């Protein structure tokens, strides 16, 4: 019997979640409007849950632990959206954004910015403002994209001109 092709196996069965470009997860994440839905559909328990990862993330120094909490944060927003499709989708793709987060924390210096962005998303949810939650999530994803672009596709250095000065 032939082995099941990698693209048809469940993500947990794969050695890696195949991502051609580290910015690929953004294409999917931008299409999942969970933050706005979570703002208007979440319960008080969703916002006050004692294991909510935001505060712990802000104190965490270990990258692996931080990335695990980052995944929990995304899953919490998906769960709070009360859309039965969002949580399984985030669960399925969680390896790609986790790798992206680890990469950006190590090379991109994104952790502090990410904390501020996540806090803004959370505050919009507390205020039950779907527009602000969606805008805050978009701002967060824009920051991720900008950092990835800066790392992976740095601006070309200007060529020196006569006399050794830059053009």
DOKOLKOL-234953 format. One record per atom (N, C-alpha, C, O): residue in one letter; x, y, z. Coordinates in steps of 0.02 Angstrom, whole numbers, plus 50000, padded with zeros to 5 digits. Example, Ala and Ser with C-alpha at 12.3 -4.5 7.8 and 13.67 -1.06 7.14 Angstrom:
# DOKOLKOL-234953
A506604971650390
A506154977550390
A506604983550390
A507124983450423
S506424988850354
S506844994750357
S506455000250394
S506705005750402
//
This chain:
# DOKOLKOL-234953
X500424994150000
X500005000050000
X500445006250000
X500945006650036
X500255011149960
X500645017249953
X500535021850013
X499985022250041
X501065025350033
X501015030050089
X500565035950070
X500515037750012
X500245038750119
X499805044550108
X500255050550094
X500725051950132
X500115054250040
X500515060150025
X500515065050083
X500025065650119
X501075068550092
X501155073150148
X500605078350152
X500375080050206
X500385080950094
X499875086350096
X499195083750118
X498755087850133
X499095077150120
X498455074450142
X498475071950214
X497945070350242
X499065071550244
X499105069350313
X498935075050360
X499025080850343
X498675073350419
X498525078250471
X499175081650492
X499695078450492
X499145088050508
X499735091950525
X500165088750578
X500775089150575
X499855085650628
X500255082650682
X500645076650659
X501115074450694
X500475073750601
X500845068050575
X501435070150532
X501855065850515
X501485076450515
X502025078850472
X502635080550513
X502585082650571
X503225079550483
X503845081550516
X503875089150520
X504095092050570
X503655092350467
X503645099550464
X502995101750432
X502695098050393
X502775107650448
X502215110450412
X502525114250354
X502815119550364
X502455111550295
X502805114250237
X502585121350222
X502005122650207
X503045125850227
X502935132850211
X503505134950167
X504085134650187
X503345137250106
X503865139150060
X504215145550081
X504825146050075
X503845150250105
X504105156750124
X503845158050195
X503255156850208
X504265160550240
X504025161850308
X503435166550313
X503105166750365
X503295170350261
X502715174750263
X502075171250240
X501535174250243
X502115165050216
X501525161350193
X500965161050245
X500385161850227
X501115159850309
X500575159450358
X500155165850361
X499565165550379
X500445171550344
X500065177850346
X499485177750297
X498955180550311
X499575174450240
X499035174150190
X498425170850220
X497855172950207
X498535165750260
X497975162250292
X497715166250351
X497105167250358
X498165168650394
X497955172250454
X497545178450438
X497075180150475
X497695181850384
X497325187950365
X496615186250343
X496175190650344
X496495180050323
X495825178150298
X495375175450353
X494795173750340
X495625175050414
X495225172450470
X495035178350515
X495455180650554
X494415180850509
X494215186850546
X494015185450618
X493525188350643
X494385181250652
X494205179150720
X494195184650772
X493765184650816
X494665189450768
X494705194550820
X494075198850823
X493825200250877
X493825200950765
X493215204950765
X492615201150791
X492215203750830
X492545194950770
X491995190750795
X492065189450869
X491575189450906
X492685188250891
X492795186850962
X492605192751005
X492385191951062
X492695198850979
X492535204851018
X491795205151034
X491605207351089
X491375203150988
X490655203651000
X490345197251025
X489775197251051
X490695191651019
X490405185251038
X490705182251101
X490435177351128
X491255184951125
X491595181851182
X491185182651247
X490775187251254
X491315178251293
X490995178551358
X491475181751408
X492075182551393
X491225183551465
X491645186251518
X492185181151537
X492755182951551
X492005174651536
X492485169351553
X493055169251501
X493635167951519
X492895170451437
X493425170751387
X493935176151403
X494535175151394
X493685181851427
X494135187451440
X494495186851506
X495065189151513
X494185183651555
X494465183251622
X494775176551639
X494985175351696
X494805172051591
X495045165351604
X495735165751638
X496175169151613
X495825162251694
X496455162751732
X497065160251694
X497635161951711
X496955156151643
X497535153751606
X497645157751542
X498045155651499
X497305163451535
X497405167551475
X498145169251470
X498445171651518
X498435168051413
X499175168451407
X499475175451403
X500075176151409
X499075180751394
X499375187351382
X499855189651437
X500425191351422
X499635189551499
X500075192051553
X500685187651561
X501235190051573
X500585181051553
X501165176551559
X501655177551502
X502255177051512
X501395178951443
X501835180151386
X502285186151398
X502875186051380
X502025191251429
X502405197351440
X502985196251489
X503475200151489
X502935191151531
X503475189651579
X503945184151555
X504495183451581
X503725180251507
X504105174351486
X504735176251448
X504735180451404
X505285172951467
X505935174151434
X506115168451386
X506485169551338
X505865162551399
X506035156751358
X505635156951293
X505015157251294
X505985156751236
X505645157351171
X505165151651159
X504605152851135
X505355145551174
X504905139851162
X504255140451203
X503715139151177
X504325142451265
X503725143351308
X503305149151281
X502695148751280
X503625154551260
X503265160351234
X502875158351171
X502295160251163
X503195154651127
X502865152551065
X502265148051081
X501745148551048
X502335143651131
X501765139451150
X501185143751175
X500615142451159
X501335148951214
X500815153451239
X500515157551181
X499925159051182
X500935159351133
X500695162951074
X500165158651038
X499645161251017
X500305152251031
X499815147751000
X499175147551041
X498635147651013
X499235147151107
X498645147151150
X498245153551142
X497635153551145
X498595159051134
X498265165551125
X497845165451061
X497265167651061
X498135163051006
X497765162650943
X497165157950949
X496625159350924
X497265152350983
X496725147550992
X496175150551037
X495585149251025
X496365154551087
X495865157651131
X495435162651092
X494825162951102
X495735166451047
X495355171151006
X494885167250960
X494295169050953
X495135161950930
X494725157850885
X494135154850923
X493575154750898
X494265152350983
X493735149451024
X493215154651043
X492615153451041
X493455160651062
X492995165951083
X492575168551025
X492055171651037
X492785167350964
X492395169550906
X491735165750900
X491275168050866
X491705159950932
X491115155650930
X490945153150859
X490385150850847
X491425153750814
X491335150850748
X491655143950749
X492265143450760
X491275138750738
X491545132050745
X492075130150693
X492395124950699
X492175134450644
X492685132950593
X493365135950612
X493885133050597
X493365141850644
X493995145250658
X494475141250701
X495065140650684
X494235138450755
X494685134850801
X495035128950766
X495645128350772
X494665124650730
X495015119150696
X495515121650643
X496045118550633
X495355127150609
X495825129750559
X496465132150594
X497015130450571
X496395136050647
X496985138350684
X497375132450713
X497985132250711
X497015127550739
X497325121550766
X497735117950711
X498285115750724
X497455117550653
X497785114050597
X498425117550574
X498925114350559
X498405124250571
X498985127950544
X499455130250599
X499945133750584
X499335128450661
X499705131450717
X500465130750712
X500825134950739
X500715125650678
X501435124750674
X501775130250632
X502315132450649
X501445132450579
X501745137550537
X501805144250574
X502345147150575
X501255146850604
X501335153150642
X501805152350702
X502145157150720
X501835146450732
X502295145450789
X503015146150766
X503415149350799
X503175143150710
X503855143950683
X503995151150664
X504545153750676
X503495154350636
X503565161350618
X503705165550680
X504145169850679
X503335164350734
X503425168150796
X504125167050825
X504455171750846
X504345160850826
X505015159350852
X505545162850810
X506015165750837
X505465162550745
X505925165750699
X505965173250711
X506505176050716
X505385176450717
X505375183650727
X505615185750796
X505915191050804
X505495181650847
X505755183150913
X506515182750914
X506845186850946
X506785177850880
X507505176850880
X507865182050836
X508385184650856
X507595183450777
X507945187750730
X507635194650720
X507975199350700
X507005195250734
X506655201350716
X506505206150773
X506255211650760
X506655204150835
X506515208650890
X505775210550896
X505615216250915
X505325205950881
X504605207450879
X504255206650945
X503675208650952
X504575203750995
X504205201851055
X503855207751089
X503265207251104
X504205213151102
X503905218851137
X503345222051096
X502825223851122
X503465222751031
X502935225450988
X502335220950988
X501765223250991
X502465214450985
X501925209550986
X501515210051050
X500895209551048
X501845211151106
X501475211951169
X500995217751166
X500415217251185
X501245223451141
X500805229351136
X500215228051088
X499645229951102
X500365224851032
X499835223450983
X499315218651012
X498715219651002
X499545213451046
X499075208651076
X498655211851131
X498065210351139
X498965216351168
X498595219951220
X498045224151188
X497485224351214
X498195227451132
X497685231451096
X497115226951071
X496535228851076
X497275221051046
X496755216351023
X496315214451083
X495705214351078
X496645212751138
X496275210651198
X495825216351224
X495255215151242
X496095222451226
X495705228151251
X495095229451206
X494565231251231
X495175228651141
X494605229451096
X494075224051109
X493475225351104
X494305218051125
X493835212751143
X493465214451208
X492865213451213
X493835216951257
X493525218851320
X493005224251309
X492475224251339
X493165229051264
X492695234351248
X492145232051200
X491675235851184
X492195225851177
X491715222851130
X491655226851065
X491105227651038
X492215229351042
X492225233350981
X492535229150925
X493155228550920
X492115226250883
X492365221950830
X492815225650780
X493305222850756
X492645231850765
X493045235750718
X493755236850746
X494245236050710
X493805238850810
X494455239950840
X494845233350846
X495455233250837
X494505227950863
X494845221450868
X495125219350801
X495695217050796
X494715220050749
X494945218250682
X495515222750659
X496005220450630
X495465229250674
X495995233950655
X496635232450694
X497185232950666
X496565230650758
X497155229050799
X497485222650774
X498105222250773
X497085217750755
X497375211650728
X497715213050661
X498255210450648
X497415217250620
X497715219050556
X498375222650568
X498865221450533
X498395227150617
X499005230750635
X499545225750657
X500125226350638
X499355220850698
X499815215650721
X500105211850661
X500705210850657
X499665209750616
X499895205850558
X500315210150511
X500775207650479
X500155216650506
X500575221150467
X501275221550497
X501775221650461
X501315221850564
X501965221950597
X502365215650585
X502975215950573
X502025209950587
X502355203550572
X502615203750500
X503185201950487
X502195205950454
X502395206250383
X502985210950373
X503465209250337
X502965216750404
X503515221550397
X504165218550424
X504695219250392
X504135215250481
X504745212250509
X505005206650464
X505605206250452
X504555202550440
X504775197150394
X505095200050332
X505615197650309
X504785205150304
X505055208250243
X505735211150256
X506195210450215
X505815214450313
X506445217550331
X507005212350338
X507565213450316
X506835206650367
X507335201350377
X507475197550312
X508055196450295
X506945195650277
X507025191250220
X507185194850155
X507505192050110
X506965201050149
X507075204750087
X507325211850103
X506985216750089
X507915212150133
X508165218850151
X508255223150089
X508375220650034
X508185229650099
X508275234350043
X508985233650017
X509455233050055
X509055233749951
X509725233049923
X510155239149942
X509915244749945
X510785237649955
X511255243049972
X511365247249910
X511395244749854
X511435253649921
X511565258049865
X512275257049842
X512735256049882
X512375257349776
X513035256449747
X513445262849758
X513195268349750
X514085261849775
X514505267849783
X514615271349716
X514615268149664
X514695277749719
X514825281749659
X515545283749660
X515925281849705
X515745287549611
X516435290149609
X516585293849673
X516155297549698
X517165293049699
X517355296449760
X517155292549822
X517265294849878
X516845286549813
X516685282249870
X516055283949907
X515885280749957
X515675289049884
X515055290749918
X514465287149887
X514485285249828
X513955286249927
X513335283049903
X512955287749858
X512985293849866
X512615284849810
X512205288949764
X511585291249799
X511175294749769
//
